[in-house]
Amino acid sequence: MSALAVGALLAGCTSSRPNSPGSLMGGHVDSSTLGSMMGGPAGYHFPALTCAAPVSMPGATVTVVLADMGMTRMMGGDAPMGARMRLRAAPGAVAAGKVSLVAENRGWRTHELVVLPLGQAAAAGQRVPGADGKVSESGSLGEASASCAAGSGEGIGSGAVGWVTLELSPGRYELVCNLKNHYANGMYQELDVR
Ligand SMILES: [Cu+2]
């Protein structure tokens, strides 16, 4: 292997770590970082948000952007395998205690945010969905799946925001969207709590 190829591999390695620990402070995401979180001008649409989470929420705030490359708000939550969709959380690491997760659905389909424990040897994205296109939610610590409201519901509609405040112990967690085929289509990211 040439030195050039090694350099390219190393560069690829360092630039493909979306789960590397971020700042322990704050969770605000401005529009410029939103673009990079979503991978740049890759065809993702950003419909305007129709509501917002409470201005002041307990503990550290993690902003989770849910997005897809759908074409219309009438698509609902079901997605075929291979549909392009993403879940991006920032910061990727927070202090233990109260953690407020704010899930912004910037996609055209319905999405949700579920917080699952991540085992010592596991990595985000390794869960195997069942025949229903969903992964097991065993051990779930909570979810934001209501439109313009806290806690669980019928899913976060396109352009809506859902939020939840959880008490998280130090450890590794996996943020997932568990609507049919969404996990397999890439809607997961590790969250580290210290
Ligand atoms: Cu989803």
Boltz pocket constraint, residues with backbone or C-beta under 6 A from the ligand:
constraints:
  - pocket:
      binder: B
      contacts: [[A, 66], [A, 85], [A, 110], [A, 111], [A, 112], [A, 177], [A, 178], [A, 179], [A, 182], [A, 187]]
      max_distance: 6.0
